[in-house]
Amino acid sequence: MSATYDRIGVDYSDLRKPDPRIAARIDAALGSARTVINVGAGTGSYEPVDRRVTAIEPSEEMIRQRPVSAAPAIRGAAEELPFPDASFDAAMAVLTIHHWQDQAKGLREMRRVTRGPVVILTFDPAHRGCWLTDYLPQLIALDEAQMPPLDFYAAHLGPVEIAPLPVPKDCTDGFLYAYWARPKAYLDPRLRLGSSSFWALDGVEQGLAALARDLDSGVWTERYGHLLDLDELDCGYRLVRTA
Ligand SMILES: C[S@@+](CC[C@H](N)C(=O)[O-])C[C@H]1O[C@@H](n2cnc3c(N)ncnc32)[C@H](O)[C@@H]1O
């Protein structure tokens, strides 16, 4: 099994520390489930500690970075979950669906192996992220290409509730729009590598140079400084839960 995250995930656990406020939203969505399958589990972010978790992850590098206390991971992919029907009380998949080769099949597999709620943390490609897309408009096309539209979930999971998941101002995770209130973070090449989007895009230098100039000159603050009064911002992330 070849896995992109064997290449791009090398620093993942340092750059992508789960945010406790996002963890609380995921935990609430899992309801009273005792057994949970975490699909695209990566290094174990957002896995509940007080439920029995089965982790599925294709990348050996990501599995290697799982803490010793985390649930043991099975090497595998969403598209073919090696479990009988209705094996788990609930299922979760956090910021992973955009990497799946067959997203419809992966969702149907999650539905098949789960008795209760299926919970997906994803991004609405109709949203424009945050001010970062003013500097890097190519992110919009990338999000549109990789992220399923929101009506895709009901088509493959059955009825769903979809709620915004705003990003806290001081989010501890390092996903793409996590640094909306810390614009200088995007100028740090190491922090950028925490997001697969920066691995996927070429030609970001011009946009990042414009951001650096605007931060220096005060133009960024003039345009976007009002956002810094907010504690959290809707950057397009969505929590999907089967009804
Ligand atoms: C951005 S990481 C998210 C990891 C973790 N869920 C988290 O929130 O930190 C995306 C993960 O999806 C995994 N992935 C890629 N293709 C997959 C597939 N077809 N099925 C399941 N997981 C996959 C990657 O290996 C990677 O670990």
The ligand as a Tripos MOL2 file, in Angstrom:
@<TRIPOS>MOLECULE
LIG
   27    29     1     0     0
SMALL
NO_CHARGES

@<TRIPOS>ATOM
      1 C1         -4.5580   15.2820    7.4990 C.3       1 LIG1
      2 S1         -4.3040   13.6360    8.0410 S.3       1 LIG1
      3 C2         -5.5290   13.5090    9.3340 C.3       1 LIG1
      4 C3         -5.1420   12.5200   10.3820 C.3       1 LIG1
      5 C4         -5.9970   12.5510   11.6410 C.3       1 LIG1
      6 N1         -7.3670   12.1290   11.3600 N.3       1 LIG1
      7 C5         -5.9710   13.9120   12.2710 C.2       1 LIG1
      8 O1         -7.0480   14.5220   12.4650 O.co2     1 LIG1
      9 O2         -4.8860   14.3930   12.5910 O.co2     1 LIG1
     10 C6         -5.0260   12.6750    6.7470 C.3       1 LIG1
     11 C7         -4.8470   11.1820    6.9710 C.3       1 LIG1
     12 O3         -5.6500   10.4600    6.0270 O.3       1 LIG1
     13 C8         -4.9070    9.2970    5.6950 C.3       1 LIG1
     14 N2         -5.4300    8.7120    4.4360 N.ar      1 LIG1
     15 C9         -5.0380    8.9320    3.1550 C.ar      1 LIG1
     16 N3         -5.7290    8.1680    2.2910 N.ar      1 LIG1
     17 C10        -6.5970    7.4430    3.0320 C.ar      1 LIG1
     18 C11        -7.5920    6.4530    2.7360 C.ar      1 LIG1
     19 N4         -7.8410    6.0850    1.4630 N.pl3     1 LIG1
     20 N5         -8.2830    5.9000    3.7440 N.ar      1 LIG1
     21 C12        -8.0500    6.2730    5.0250 C.ar      1 LIG1
     22 N6         -7.1270    7.2070    5.3690 N.ar      1 LIG1
     23 C13        -6.4180    7.7770    4.4070 C.ar      1 LIG1
     24 C14        -3.4850    9.7990    5.5800 C.3       1 LIG1
     25 O4         -2.5270    8.7640    5.5690 O.3       1 LIG1
     26 C15        -3.4200   10.7120    6.7810 C.3       1 LIG1
     27 O5         -2.9990   10.0310    7.9370 O.3       1 LIG1
@<TRIPOS>BOND
     1     1     2 1
     2     2     3 1
     3     2    10 1
     4     3     4 1
     5     4     5 1
     6     5     6 1
     7     5     7 1
     8     7     8 2
     9     7     9 1
    10    10    11 1
    11    11    12 1
    12    11    26 1
    13    12    13 1
    14    13    14 1
    15    13    24 1
    16    14    15 ar
    17    14    23 ar
    18    15    16 ar
    19    16    17 ar
    20    17    18 ar
    21    17    23 ar
    22    18    19 1
    23    18    20 ar
    24    20    21 ar
    25    21    22 ar
    26    22    23 ar
    27    24    25 1
    28    24    26 1
    29    26    27 1
@<TRIPOS>SUBSTRUCTURE
     1 LIG1         1 GROUP 0 **** ****
